[in-house]
Amino acid sequence: MSKPLDYFTYQAQNLTTSGADLSQIAEEYGTPAYVYSEAGLLEPVRGLTQGLTGWDPLICYAVKSSSNVTLLRRLAEAGAGMDIVSGGELYRCGKAGVPGRKIVFSGVGKTRTEIAEALQFGPNGIYSFHVESGPELEAIGEVAHAMGKRAPIAFRYNPNIAIKSHPYISTGLRKDKFGLPEKELLALVEKFRDHPGLYFKGVSIHIGSQILTLAPLRDAFARTIDLVAKLDARLPEPVTYVDVGGGLGITYKNEKHPKISEYCALIKKSFGKLRKSRNLQIVMEPGRLISGNAGLLLSRVLYRKPGHGKDFLIVDAAMNDLIRPSLYESHHEIVPVRKKPGTKQTTFDVVGPVCESGDFIAQNRKLPDSLQAGDLVAILSAGAYGFSMASNYNSRPRACEVLIADTGRPQLIRRRETYDELIAPEL
Ligand SMILES: *Cc1c(COP(=O)(O)O)cnc(C)c1O
């Protein structure tokens, strides 16, 4: 369903999206450039909505996966809410016109300032805070009470379930910093249920990212349902929402991943009974599923440097633009933007100009032998955790971002940074 080239296709040897020729995009906006397909961004939202027809799910896009305000606005126009992890992301939501009632606030370290901002967010504050610890719950209660408000709360439950993924993106194990184990969580309910600044609404989970099988989610959902019964027994009113988290995986190379329809069917099967007992709101927090294969990173080959047994393809995109290969050893397919005749392949390390040996986009990668300086390549599946993780390391201005509409019309949604902007905050 979500593959690297789902929304980018070759037309007469040229890579395109919605009819727009990516060579022309590179000419017009320069490289490196993040290019997003609007169709690709919106299709998963539609899929989730359709898969849960009649359930009216609140689909809260994980802003951290790709945070450009224009992307957020398009998603909000399509009905999506947002899952945020900082005041900065909340600010972006404000600029994108997302109403507070569609925002959930996740993350282990919400500051008092951020909590106050979320309580004041228009028109009536956010949908819910996902609480990760006792001290944080206390802080939220205090801030809300001091403001004469009651903060809507859900506990982030850590069901202690392993997923097969990179250890940096597992979040649902006891050893991870995220969520609360059942015993602690229930003790907090007992302690805080009568707090005048708090209002207990639901429970959330998020066990990790790039999840490729439904089994761990099935287990996590079952444990969540058990927990809801225990919460109901301790709270003045039954829990009204369950947030099933995000984490559904996509194809980067050749991984098989669950279909959106199968995922939705699992949610319906798991929570159907619970939903009969109350007006249950299902909240979801997909990030990568929405943005991952909707974006690519366009880059130009600077030099081809002969190496020991393989050549280095030195490109103008680097780890500061896309850190996933260096950080998670993740795989991104790389394809030429213009296919040349001849099929001979050779082994390359595709690297950037940053002064780190860890600066690589791909190692030991078979690519067309014809690639040379000046050619354009597309680094695929870069829409999620690409630009949003970019930095200025090596004093490199961050790339531009371009959104291609359904009609093929390109829109520059973030211009390339300038040298002046690199040093602007320095005193
Ligand atoms: C990062 C994150 C997500 C999104 O994860 P994906 O793997 O991109 O779907 C959802 N919920 C929370 C709490 C997160 O931290």
The ligand as a Gaussian input file, in Angstrom:
#p B3LYP/6-31G(d) Opt

LIG

0 1
 C        6.236000       9.711000      17.110000
 C        4.919000       9.389000      17.683000
 C        3.870000       8.944000      16.874000
 C        4.023000       8.690000      15.403000
 O        4.761000       7.543000      15.140000
 P        4.836000       6.979000      13.650000
 O        5.680000       5.778000      13.762000
 O        5.452000       8.025000      12.810000
 O        3.441000       6.661000      13.232000
 C        2.641000       8.745000      17.460000
 N        2.457000       8.933000      18.781000
 C        3.440000       9.333000      19.598000
 C        3.159000       9.529000      21.029000
 C        4.699000       9.574000      19.077000
 O        5.684000       9.969000      19.888000

